[in-house]
Amino acid sequence: MKIARFSTGDELRYGIVDGLPTDEATPSGESAGRLLVLKGDPLYTVPEATGEVVPLNEARLVSPVIPRSKVVGIGKNYAAHAAEMGGEAPADPIVFLKPNTAVIGPDMPIVLPDWSREVHYEAELAVVIKTVVKDASPRDAAAAVLGYTVANDVSARDCQRQDSTWTRAKAFDTSCPLGPWIEIPEPAGERPAFDPADAVVRARVDGRVVQEGNTADMIHSVPELIAYVSRIFTLLPGDVVLTGTPAGVGEIHAGQRVEVEVEGIGSFGNPVVRR
């Protein structure tokens, strides 16, 4: 089940994605993609439809979640990416934080900071947490997952190389696009399940594929990452855990459009502008 956060005016709402967007219309003249509007926030309530339906092409998608507390990033979780960065993958995950002010949604501009001249895209699988998680085992950590979404861990690479911490490189405003919706696991057998351990991760710049990998190559699995992080600090409902990027990162420039995708979830894009 895919749940989107969207607006059709000033009000932000949630809806189940029924069908995917298409330029073609159904015999009734409606777009094939639509949103079944939900009551409340699915992070805190069981999804319940209001009966209202909104055509997907009439809705403005926003980030599927605004973390109440934090975005947790993971560095060098793919050996090939660690190698392209000039080193080996560490034995333990590298953990960093992004504030919720870094989060933007589909089609919102990525604003390149004026103090960096080398900003990179990083396509990633992201995990949305639904319960309080502290000192969890990997098994308990897996049960704390609300669902999965797609992230772009936009990074000021020059600052990452020169600074003693990754804060400036990773935490600036607009450095964490999330979208297009949350893929929430359903009971077995209802439809093919999304497998976070075997999903293609991809980035495009101006329509050209520039990065492609598979989560099967992650060094630390999703449950292992959540368990590890929960032994450092408590994860709260709505927190987002990024899982690292595969090899193939590269620069983005003002005037370009960068898209990120995880097969089985979806894709979205953002224009790039210079402050």
C-alpha positions as CSV (number, residue, x, y, z in Angstrom):
1,M,0.0,0.0,0.0
2,K,1.3,3.4,-1.0
3,I,0.3,6.4,1.1
4,A,1.0,9.9,-0.1
5,R,1.0,13.2,1.7
6,F,-0.5,15.9,-0.5
7,S,-2.4,19.2,-0.9
8,T,-5.1,20.5,-3.2
9,G,-5.0,23.9,-1.6
10,D,-3.8,25.0,1.8
11,E,-4.7,21.8,3.6
12,L,-2.3,18.9,3.8
13,R,-3.9,15.5,3.7
14,Y,-3.0,11.8,3.3
15,G,-4.3,9.4,0.7
16,I,-3.8,5.8,-0.5
17,V,-2.4,5.8,-4.0
18,D,-4.8,3.9,-6.2
19,G,-3.2,3.3,-9.6
20,L,-0.2,5.2,-10.9
21,P,-0.2,8.6,-12.7
22,T,-0.7,8.4,-16.5
23,D,-1.4,10.8,-19.3
24,E,-4.1,8.5,-20.5
25,A,-7.7,8.8,-19.2
26,T,-10.1,6.0,-18.3
27,P,-13.4,5.6,-20.2
28,S,-15.0,7.9,-17.6
29,G,-12.6,10.6,-18.5
30,E,-10.7,10.5,-15.2
31,S,-6.9,10.0,-14.8
32,A,-6.0,6.4,-13.9
33,G,-4.1,7.5,-10.8
34,R,-6.1,8.7,-7.8
35,L,-5.8,9.3,-4.1
36,L,-8.3,7.7,-1.7
37,V,-8.3,10.4,1.1
38,L,-7.6,9.2,4.6
39,K,-8.7,10.4,8.0
40,G,-5.9,11.6,10.2
41,D,-2.2,10.8,10.0
42,P,-1.4,7.1,9.2
43,L,1.7,7.4,11.4
44,Y,-0.6,7.5,14.4
45,T,-3.9,6.0,13.2
46,V,-5.0,2.9,11.2
47,P,-5.6,4.1,7.7
48,E,-9.4,4.7,7.2
49,A,-10.8,6.2,4.0
50,T,-13.1,9.2,4.1
51,G,-14.8,8.3,0.8
52,E,-13.4,11.3,-0.9
53,V,-11.3,10.6,-4.1
54,V,-8.8,13.1,-5.6
55,P,-7.3,12.6,-9.1
56,L,-3.5,12.2,-8.6
57,N,-2.8,14.7,-11.3
58,E,-4.8,17.3,-9.4
59,A,-2.8,16.9,-6.2
60,R,0.5,18.4,-5.2
61,L,2.7,15.8,-3.6
62,V,4.8,17.0,-0.6
63,S,7.3,15.0,1.4
64,P,5.5,11.9,2.6
65,V,6.7,12.6,6.2
66,I,8.2,15.5,8.1
67,P,10.3,13.9,10.8
68,R,9.2,15.0,14.2
69,S,12.7,14.6,15.5
70,K,15.4,13.8,13.0
71,V,16.7,12.2,9.8
72,V,19.4,9.7,10.5
73,G,22.0,9.2,7.7
74,I,24.3,6.3,7.1
75,G,27.6,6.7,5.3
76,K,29.5,4.1,3.2
77,N,27.0,1.3,3.5
78,Y,27.9,0.0,0.0
79,A,31.5,-1.2,-0.5
80,A,31.7,0.1,-4.1
81,H,30.6,3.6,-2.9
82,A,33.2,3.5,-0.1
83,A,35.8,2.6,-2.8
84,E,34.8,5.5,-5.1
85,M,35.1,7.8,-2.1
86,G,38.7,6.7,-1.7
87,G,38.6,4.2,1.1
88,E,37.2,1.0,2.5
89,A,33.8,0.5,4.2
90,P,34.1,0.7,8.0
91,A,33.2,-2.3,10.2
92,D,30.5,-0.3,11.9
93,P,28.0,2.1,10.2
94,I,28.9,5.8,10.0
95,V,26.0,7.7,11.5
96,F,25.1,11.4,10.9
97,L,22.1,13.6,11.3
98,K,20.0,15.9,9.1
99,P,17.5,18.3,10.7
100,N,13.9,18.2,9.6
101,T,14.5,21.6,8.0
102,A,16.6,19.7,5.3
103,V,13.5,17.8,4.1
104,I,11.7,18.8,0.9
105,G,9.2,17.0,-1.3
106,P,8.8,16.3,-5.0
107,D,9.4,19.2,-7.4
108,M,10.6,21.5,-4.7
109,P,14.0,23.1,-5.6
110,I,17.3,21.9,-4.3
111,V,19.1,25.1,-3.4
112,L,22.9,24.8,-3.8
113,P,24.6,26.7,-0.9
114,D,26.8,29.6,-1.9
115,W,29.6,28.2,0.2
116,S,30.0,25.0,-1.8
117,R,31.1,24.4,-5.4
118,E,30.7,20.7,-5.5
119,V,27.3,19.3,-4.6
120,H,26.4,15.7,-5.3
121,Y,23.2,13.6,-5.6
122,E,22.9,10.3,-3.6
123,A,19.9,8.1,-4.4
124,E,18.9,6.0,-1.3
125,L,16.2,3.8,0.2
126,A,14.8,5.5,3.3
127,V,12.9,3.9,6.2
128,V,10.1,5.6,8.2
129,I,9.9,4.6,11.8
130,K,6.5,4.1,13.5
131,T,7.3,3.4,17.1
132,V,9.8,4.4,19.8
133,V,12.9,2.3,19.3
134,K,15.7,2.0,21.9
135,D,18.3,-0.7,22.3
136,A,16.5,-2.9,19.9
137,S,17.5,-6.2,18.4
138,P,17.4,-6.5,14.6
139,R,14.2,-8.5,14.9
140,D,12.5,-5.9,17.1
141,A,13.9,-3.2,14.8
142,A,12.2,-4.7,11.8
143,A,8.8,-4.5,13.6
144,A,9.3,-0.8,14.2
145,V,9.2,0.1,10.4
146,L,6.1,1.9,9.2
147,G,7.3,1.7,5.6
148,Y,9.8,2.8,3.0
149,T,10.3,5.8,0.8
150,V,12.9,7.3,-1.6
151,A,15.6,9.8,-0.6
152,N,18.2,12.0,-2.2
153,D,21.0,12.6,0.4
154,V,22.2,15.8,-1.3
155,S,25.8,16.4,-0.1
156,A,28.3,19.2,-0.4
157,R,31.2,17.0,-1.2
158,D,33.9,19.7,-1.0
159,C,32.8,20.5,2.5
160,Q,32.6,16.8,3.4
161,R,36.3,16.5,2.5
162,Q,37.6,19.6,4.2
163,D,35.5,19.7,7.4
164,S,36.1,17.6,10.5
165,T,32.4,16.7,10.7
166,W,29.8,16.1,8.0
167,T,27.3,18.6,9.4
168,R,27.7,21.4,6.9
169,A,28.0,18.9,4.0
170,K,24.9,16.9,4.8
171,A,22.5,19.1,6.9
172,F,21.9,22.3,4.9
173,D,18.3,23.3,3.9
174,T,16.9,21.3,1.0
175,S,19.5,18.6,1.3
176,C,17.0,15.8,2.0
177,P,14.4,15.4,-0.7
178,L,11.9,12.6,0.2
179,G,9.1,11.1,-1.9
180,P,7.0,10.4,-3.7
181,W,5.1,8.4,-1.0
182,I,5.5,5.7,1.7
183,E,5.4,2.1,0.7
184,I,3.7,0.3,3.6
185,P,4.1,-3.5,3.9
186,E,0.8,-5.4,3.6
187,P,-0.2,-8.8,4.8
188,A,1.5,-11.6,2.9
189,G,-0.3,-12.7,-0.3
190,E,-2.3,-9.5,-0.9
191,R,0.2,-8.5,-3.6
192,P,3.9,-8.9,-4.4
193,A,5.7,-7.5,-1.3
194,F,8.4,-4.8,-1.5
195,D,11.7,-6.3,-0.5
196,P,14.1,-3.7,1.1
197,A,16.9,-6.2,0.8
198,D,16.6,-6.5,-3.0
199,A,15.5,-3.3,-4.7
200,V,17.1,-1.3,-7.5
201,V,18.2,2.2,-6.5
202,R,18.6,4.7,-9.3
203,A,19.4,8.4,-10.0
204,R,18.9,10.4,-13.2
205,V,20.1,13.8,-14.1
206,D,18.1,15.5,-16.9
207,G,16.6,12.1,-17.8
208,R,19.9,10.3,-18.1
209,V,20.6,7.4,-15.7
210,V,23.8,8.3,-13.7
211,Q,23.6,5.9,-10.8
212,E,22.2,2.4,-10.4
213,G,22.7,-0.1,-7.6
214,N,20.8,-2.7,-5.6
215,T,20.0,-2.8,-1.9
216,A,21.2,-6.4,-1.9
217,D,24.7,-4.9,-1.9
218,M,24.2,-3.0,1.4
219,I,26.8,-4.0,4.0
220,H,24.3,-3.6,6.9
221,S,20.7,-4.5,6.4
222,V,17.7,-2.3,7.4
223,P,17.0,-4.1,10.7
224,E,20.8,-4.0,11.5
225,L,21.0,-0.3,10.9
226,I,17.9,0.5,13.0
227,A,19.2,-1.7,15.8
228,Y,22.6,-0.1,15.7
229,V,21.3,3.5,15.7
230,S,18.8,2.7,18.5
231,R,21.8,1.8,20.7
232,I,23.2,5.3,20.2
233,F,20.0,7.4,20.6
234,T,16.2,6.8,20.7
235,L,14.3,6.7,17.4
236,L,10.9,8.3,17.5
237,P,7.7,7.8,15.4
238,G,8.2,9.7,12.1
239,D,12.0,9.6,12.2
240,V,13.6,8.7,8.9
241,V,16.6,6.5,8.5
242,L,18.6,6.8,5.2
243,T,20.4,3.5,4.3
244,G,23.3,4.7,2.3
245,T,23.9,5.2,-1.4
246,P,25.4,2.8,-4.0
247,A,28.3,3.8,-6.3
248,G,27.8,6.3,-9.0
249,V,27.4,9.6,-7.1
250,G,28.2,12.8,-9.0
251,E,27.7,16.5,-9.3
252,I,24.5,18.5,-9.9
253,H,24.4,22.0,-11.2
254,A,21.9,24.9,-11.3
255,G,19.4,24.4,-14.1
256,Q,19.4,20.6,-14.0
257,R,16.7,18.3,-12.7
258,V,17.7,15.3,-10.6
259,E,15.4,12.3,-10.1
260,V,15.8,9.4,-7.6
261,E,14.0,6.1,-7.7
262,V,13.7,2.9,-5.8
263,E,11.9,0.2,-7.9
264,G,8.8,-1.1,-6.1
265,I,8.2,2.3,-4.5
266,G,8.4,5.0,-7.2
267,S,10.4,8.0,-8.3
268,F,10.4,11.8,-8.1
269,G,12.5,14.7,-9.1
270,N,13.7,18.1,-8.0
271,P,15.0,21.1,-10.0
272,V,18.4,22.4,-8.9
273,V,18.9,26.2,-8.3
274,R,21.8,28.3,-7.0
275,R,21.2,30.6,-4.1
